Amino acid sequence: MARGSCRHPLLILLPLLLAMVPESTQLQSSQTWSLLKIQQLLNYPPVLSTWSNYTDFCYGGDYKTSSAFVECYGDSVTQLHIIGSGAGGAPPPPLPKTFSIDAFFTTLTRLPDLRVLTLTGLGLWGPLPGKVSRLASLEIVNVSGNYLYGALPDGLSRLGNLQTFIADDNLLSGELPGWLGKLPSLAVLSLRNNSLQGPLPDSVADIAALRTLSLAGNNLTGGVPDLSSLKNLQVVDLANNSLGPAFPRLGRKVATVVLAGNRFADGLPAGELAGLYLLERLDVSRNRFVGPFPPALLALPSIRFLSVAGNRLTGMLAANMSCGDNLRFVDVSSNLLTGTVPSCLSAASRKAELAAVANCLSPPAAAAGGGGDVGWQHPALFCQNQALAVGIVPPDQAGRGKKGGAAKAWLVAGVVAGALAAAVLVGVAVFLAVRKVTMRRAKARPPRRLVEHASSAYPSQFFADARYISQTVKLGALGIPAYRSFSLVELEAATNNFEVSCLLGQDAHGQMYRGTLSNGTAVTIRSLRVKRSQTSQSLNRHIEMISKLRHRHLVSALGHCFEYNLDDATVTQLYLVFEYVHNGNLRSRISQGTEGRRLPWVQRISTVIGVAKGIQFLHGGIMPGLFANNLKITNILLDQNLVAKIGSYNIPILAETAKSEGGGGNKYPSDRVPNGDKMDIYDFGVILLEVVSGRPITSIHEVEIMREQLQSALTSESPSRRRMLVDPSVGRSCSDESARTAMEICLRCLAKEAAQRPSVEDVLWNLQFAAQVQDDCRGDSRSQSSEESPLSPSQIPRGSISARADAAA
């Protein structure tokens, strides 16, 4: 009896103990069905290829990718992220005509606990349904990169928990609704690149929690409401609308203000702007601002980026003006500024990059205490007349009569116009005369002095002209796939999940893999670890620069991919995608090439011309330029047509990564390395020396020995002395004039003093001259028998025709 009474309480406790054993909670079957229905309504996109009837959406991690995943709390979905192939890159095609946006959101409403919704780059089309209000728990919504049109539905106003609403790159239209002020928790409102119109509603000023207001790229008009009451506002981006004319009032915590491309006028509020101590980025370019330029903007404690370009600001800059410690870029181009460049913005200070063309600033030689190349400038009278035209009267003329002032303005304008016209005519005449003489001398095989001073025929200002750079970029990028954003799934598929067999190498920056995209394109993928200290603004700035590294003679950037931390959405890994060039490096076709594989002389000259054009692009084809690129012959790669491509260059983010890893990196940013352009010229000289001699050069000591031999050979009158330094495999095929030209420019590149080395334009001119005289020599010899010519037409490599056209370009 006693034993029975003792067993009874154990039987009672056993079910309770079993109930306490933890087990994974399964997602509600209705919500599983809803997720699979969403997959069907989206036309089974590739990013959802891992979803099936057997997927454990909440606790089965195998199906999750960076582009598609679900988060749960208990047995209910709280986060849904689907990022299509069009997110951040080329827009995807719209979903089929059978797609129904209404049915899609009806299915979404069956996930009642949904708090975070990401549906980007999926091709969704149709008006955003009002039934979105049924998702009452929503806090974050991102529907960017789709084809949503129509006005914002009133249903959004009933989402009391909404904190972030992003709908960039859609077709939304109509006016911004007044009920925006009814969203007390809204912190981020981003509707960039839509077709919204009308004024900004005053109720925007009632969104107390607002931190980011981004409405750039719409058709908004009218004034901007008073936003000074928004104490949390940090980012205001209203670029490329028709807003104005008054400068908006802003709160003291604002860090980014972008008003470019609007109709703001009158003067900049110097007093208000001087109080924005946290302001890091101010862009008011391409507006109608007049009046004096406030020098206090340069000295704001946090300012990093300042652009007032394309206005009608006046005033005199002075060398003693001060700059903030964080200032990195200033653009005052196309205004009416006079005086000299402040010392803190001079090239000597190496502190901030300055763009100041099309003002009336003094040239460097006359800029006492200032400095830096201010580029092309108007004459001083131009700015005075333009100031009069917009009603800005200089102090010494304020008391004069309007009639006299106007008459003087017309008189001065007439004199200036006549002088400018005469100068243009004289310049055109001189240019045509110089060109005619140059062409005549080239045909007659010009004397040595023409080659030695070739750069005088084409002044450096010509090559620095913006239109020339633009043409270089457009022509150079031909044949290169469009730059885009890749998903991590794409890169994993391209490298077989980053398999070891795809690993090309590893350095201080990270790993490098070879991969093949789904369309068969071979690529090189470089992975970089991103430190938490790296801000999103910094990453975006780097990506913007990397996306411009696209040229015929560079291993060009094709795209990038961010890998995120799912807990806090910070970037943990950056992948850079480049061309894969698989035809070996230049040394394998010069000093280490086997018989029959070594490049002939014509091809060698064409190849180094391509390298020089790549250097020219790195220095001047992008802003800011890239210098001190540590050029080596083993980093010059050849494609299937034997076109030379610079395979490694000084990307700033690599230097930053080296610093963060304790490697030191470069002491200076890539665009401000002392004599960085001349360092590249020296490295190019070493490459050219190996190309001419055919001997592998592996040390500075060897360079010095061969430089002395080169100097001795060039001072000799004996052609045989020079031919002793030329690679024997091409010695018979190259003309003495062509070899001598290449050797002379090589010697100048190897000058010990940086100032004595030629510009890249000078190098190009001489090499193109060497190609021309070689071509003339070959033309003269074609009448001889093929036995006398070491380079018969049948021996010309496939790439020679295109390379020769490249040399003449």
PyMOL commands that set and color helices and strands:
alter all, ss='L'
color gray80, all
select helices_A, chain A and resi 2-19+29-41+46-48+61-63+101-108+130-134+154-158+178-182+202-206+270-274+295-299+343-345+364-366+380-389+395-397+402-443+448-452+454-457+460-464+466-476+488-494+500-502+536-546+586-589+601-621+633-635+652-660+670-672+676-693+700-715+719-723+736-749+754-756+760-781+793-795+800-808
alter helices_A, ss='H'
color red, helices_A
select strands_A, chain A and resi 68-73+76-83+116-120+125-127+140-142+147-150+164-166+171-172+188-190+197-198+212-214+219-222+235-237+242-243+256-258+265-266+281-283+288-292+305-307+312-314+316-317+329-331+338-339+353-355+360-361+484-485+503-506+511-516+522-529+557-564+571-579+636-638+644-646
alter strands_A, ss='S'
color yellow, strands_A
deselect
rebuild
show_as cartoon
